[in-house]
Amino acid sequence: MLLKTKVLPLALAIAFAGHAGAQEIIKIGHVAPVSGASSHLGKDNENAARMAIEDLNAKPFKIDGKPVKFVLVPEDDAGDPKQGTAVAQKLVDAKVNGVIGHLNSGTTIPASRIYFNAGIPQISPAATNPTYTQQKFNTAFRVVANDNKLGGTLGAYAVGKLGAKKIAVIDDRTAYGQGVAEQFVKGAKKALPGVQIVGKEFTNANATDFNAILTSIKAKNPDLVFFGGMDSVGGPMLRQMKALGIKAKFMGGDGLCTEPLGKLAGDAIGENLVTCAEAGGVTGEQQKGMDDFRARYKQKYNMEVQLYAPYVYDAVMTMATAMADAKSSKPSVYLPFLAKVKYQGVTGPITFDANGDIKDGALTLFTYRDGKKTKMEVVK
């Protein structure tokens, strides 16, 4: 009996010590299309999310003075709204502490209601359709400028800097493609009331044959074609424009504005033929932070940043900062702190307005020379 009496308190003490020293696990969900036509962008995002998680754990990051361990919970929505809502519910059921994603506006918007109903904060690093943050979901945030600024700026640039007077518009019928195309037209008309929109055509996000719509556009002799959609469609479209002898300049938003576009378009990319905008941008001293991130990313994954990786990285870090400010990883506790967070990221300073949109979001305009994406200027 005496032996048992001594052993039992010792066992309890060991068990208690083990429990007391247990590290808090914080689960961060990430959703992007890691399969399908935009898988190169989705994998780019997932890589950056994993990189951020590993950096946080290496510090180690502390909440309320205690080290915590972050775990990435990655999901694939394939760019499909139905799959997007399915994986959103899966993350809710897994009781993640927060979500980074989705990439496409068409998946981000329907998924946002599921996160809102569950009270889980969501930061999109890529979705630009204004509807996402206009639903009055206090859980929805984004770290890139929306289509109002993206499309509007491109519209003004098309007529003001490129001298476009006759413009044809094509979109891919997605929430993103339609949204950025509509805002482009508004921006162009505001900057030059007399501009002619000589044609409005549409395709879909998986299309490969554009001859019918391009033949119609060629007959109207535009000096610029605007495409609302992703690079996987824009590249082949450029090839077919060249084959048909369409001489117009080509323009698009951030979905088009990727490193792979040069390869997707081949020699149809031309020299200074394509103008696009990335929904973000840094200048001056901030450029070094972005350059350092890109170099680290390339060393780690043996590939260049495709597009959104820096914004994914910053989204993870911004969420972690809000948790530290709140001294809690509990969604209901840190959510108010996320709404007023201040974080200096590799993409620049991050704070949110009342809707969850990034304040003073910048845009970077690019063209393509020698088949490579080339920075022109940052617009704020």
N, C-alpha and C positions, 0 to 999 in steps of 0.2 A: 504493500500500500504506500509506504513511504517513497519508494522509487517512482511510482505512478504520480504521486503528488508533486514531485520535483520536475518530472518530465513534462507534465501537462502545461504548467505555466510557461515553461521554456518554449514549447511548441506554439503556444498562443502568442508569445512575444515575437517569435520569428515570423509567424503569419502576419501579425499586425505590422511589423516593420516592413515586410514585403509589400503590403498593401499601401502603407503610408508613402513608400518610396516609388510607387507605380507612376509612370509618366503619363500625362494626359495625351490621348490620341485625338487629333483634330482632322477630320475627313473633309477634303476639298474635292468636290465633284468637278469634272471638266467634260464638256461636250463639244464635239466638232465632227465634221464629215471625214472620218479616216478611211472611208470607202467611197467609191463613186467618182464622179468627174472632178470634184474639188478635193480629192484625198490628199494631194500634195500640200494644200493649204491647211487641211485639218491636221495632218501629221506635224506640220510646222507649229501649229498652235499647241498640240499635245506635248511636243518636245519642250517648248518654252515653259509650259506649266510644270513639267517634271523638273526642269532646271531650277525654277523658282522654289519648288518644294525642297529640293536637295540643298539649295543655298540657305534656306530658312533652318533646316535641320543641322547644317554644318556650323551655324553661328555659336552655340545653339540659341534659338529664339525663345524668349521668355514672355509669359503672360502672368501678371500679378506676381512677378518675382520668381516664378517657377518655370523651368525648362519644359517645353512641350514637344511633341512629335507630330509633324504634319504627314498625312498620307494622301496620295492622289488616288481618286476614284474615277478613272477615265471611261467615257462612253462614246459610242459612235451613233450619230443620228443620220448619217449618209446624205445629209442635206434634204431630208424628207420630213415634212411637217408631222405626219403620223408617227414616224419613228422618233421624231424629236419629243413629242409629248409622252411617248411610251418610256423613253429613257429618263425623262424628267421625273415621271412618277417613280421609276426605279430608284433614282437618287433620293427622292423624298423618303421612300420606304427604307432606304439604307441609312437614313438619319444623318445625312451629310451636314456639316456646319455651314457650308456655303457653296455656291456654284460659280464657276468661271465658264462662260459660254452663253449662248451658242454662237456659231460663226455667222450663219446666214440669217437674215431678217425673217425669212419665211419659217424658220424653225424656232428662232428666238422668241417671236411674238406669242405664238400659242403656248410655248413652254412656260413663259413668264407668269401666266395665270396659275399654273400648277405650283410654282415656287411661292407665289404670293399667298395662295390659299394655305400653304404649309408654313408661311412665315420665314422662308429661307432666303437670305440675300443672294442676289444674282448680279454679276458684273459681266456684261458682254464686251469683249475686246474688238468686235468687228461689225456687229449689226448696226446699220445706219438709218433704217427706216424710222421716221419720227414717231410713228404709232407706238413703238416699243415703250417709250417713256411718257407717252401721253395718255396712258390708260389709268393713271393715278394709282399705280402699284408702288407702294413705298419700298418695295424690295428690289426694284429694277434700276440698274445703273449702267452706264457705258463710259468707256475711256477714249472714245473717238468721236469726232464731229459727226453730226447727223446729215441726212440728205438735203435738208434745207440749205445748209452751208455748202456741202459738197457739190450738189447739182447746181445750185445758184452761182457759186464761184466759177464753175466750169462754163456755165452759160455766158456769164459776163466776159470770161477770158476768150471764149470762142469768137465773139463778135468784136471785142475791144482790142485784143492782141493778135488774133489770127485772121481778123478781117472777114470772117464768114458772113455771108448775106443770104445764102440759100442752104438750108440745113435739112437733112433727112434724119429721122430718129427711129431707132430699132430698140425694142426691149424684149427681155426673155420671159415676161409674164410672171416673174416672181415678185414677192413683196419688195425685195431690194431693187431689182431691175426696173420695175414700173416706177417705184418711188424716186429713184435718182434721175430717171428720164423726165418725169413730170417736173421736177425741180429745175432740171437743166433748161427746159423750154421756158419756164417762168423767168429764170435768170437771164436768158438770152433776150427775151421780149422786153424785160425791164431795162436792160442795158441798151437795146436798140429796138425801139418800137416797130421799126419798119422791116425787121428781119423776116424772111420767109421760111416757114416750116413747110417744105415742099412734099414731105411724105412722112407718114407714121406707120411703121410696120412692126410686126412682132413675130418672135420665134419661141422656142422653149429651151430650158436649161440643159437639155440633152441632145439638141439638134446637131446635125452634121452637114446638112444640105441647105444652102441659103440662096440657090440660084434664082428661084422664083421671086423672092422679095428683092434681091439685089438687081435683077433685071428690071424690075419696076422702078427701083430707085435710080438706076443708070439713065433711064429715059427722062428723068427730071433734072439731070445734070447738077447735082448739089456740089458745093465747094467743101462741105464738111458732113461727115456721117457720125452721129453720136450713137453709141451702143450702151444700153443699160443691161449689164450682165457680167459674167465671169470670164476669166482668161481662157478657160477650156473651150468656150464657144467663140470668143473674140478672135483667137488665133486662127482657127480654120476659116472664119469669116473674112479675115484680112487676105488669106490666100485666094479665096474665091473672088474677092473684089479685084485683086490684081489680075486674075485670069480673065475677068470680064472687061478689063480695061477701065475700071473706075478710078479716076485720078484724085478723088476727094481726100482731104485730110480725115483722120480717124481719131475719135475722142471717146473716153469712158471714165468711169469712176474708179474707186479703189479695188473693186473686184477684178477689173481688167489690169490694174497697175502692178504687175508682178514681175519678178525676175524671169520666170519661165515663159512669159509671153513671146519673147524673142525667138525661142526655139519652136513654140507652137505655131508662130506665123511664118517662120523661115525667112526667105529673102523678101517676103511681102511686108516685113516690118518697116523697111525703108530707112531713110535718114531724116529725122525730125518730122516724120509723117504722122506719128502717133503722139497724142498728148493725153495724159491721164493724171489723176490726183490720188494721193494716199491720204487717208483721213488722220493726219497727225503730222508732226514735224518739229524739228529742233534747229536752232541756230546758235552761232557763237560758241560760248564755253560749254553749252549743253551738248554740242555735237560730239565731244570727246566721249561722254558717257554712252552715247548711242554707238559710236564706233567700237568702243571697248566691248559692249555687249555683243555686237555682231561678230567680233573676233573670237570671243569666248564660245559663242554658239557654234561657229564654224569648227573650232578646235574640238568641241565636245561631240558634235554630230557629223562632222566631215561633210558638211553641206552649208550653202549660204542660206541666210534668212530668206524665206519666200515672200512674206508680206507682214502678217500680223503678230509674229512671235514677240517683238518688244512690248506690244500692248497687252498680250497675255501675261507676260512676265510681270509687268507693272500692275495688272489687275490682281494677281495673286498677292503681291506685296502690299497693295493698297488694302486688301481685305485683312491681311495679317496685321497691318498697322492699326486698323480700326479695332481689332480684337485686343491688341496691346493697350490702346487708349481706354477701352472699356474694362480692362482687366478681366475679360471673360470671352470665351469662344462660343457662348450660348447665343444663337441667332437673335433672339428677342432682346438680349442685353446689348450686343455690339451693333445692331442695326442702326440705332440713332447716332452712334459715333461714326459709322460709315457715311452717313448723310452729310456730316460736317468734317470729314477727314481732310487732312492736308498731307500730301505725300509728294516728295520730289523723286520722280522716276526717271528711267532712261529715256522715256518719251517726253519728258518735261514735267512741269508741276501738275498735280492732279487734285482738283476739288470739284464738287458737284453742285449744280444749281438745284432749285426746288423740285424739278422734275426727275433729277437723277442724271441729267446730261452733264458732260464735262464742261466746265467753265472755260471760255476763251480757247476752244479747241482750234488747233492750227490745221492747215492743209499744206501738203508739199506737192508741187507740180513737177511732173517728170516727162521726158521724151525718151526715144530710143535711138541710139547711135551705135553703129557697128554691131547691131543686134543686142546691145546691152542697155538696161534701164539707166538713165542718166538724169540726175537731179537738176532742176532748173531754178526753182525758187520756193520759199516758204511764204504762205499767205496766212495772216492772222486776222 
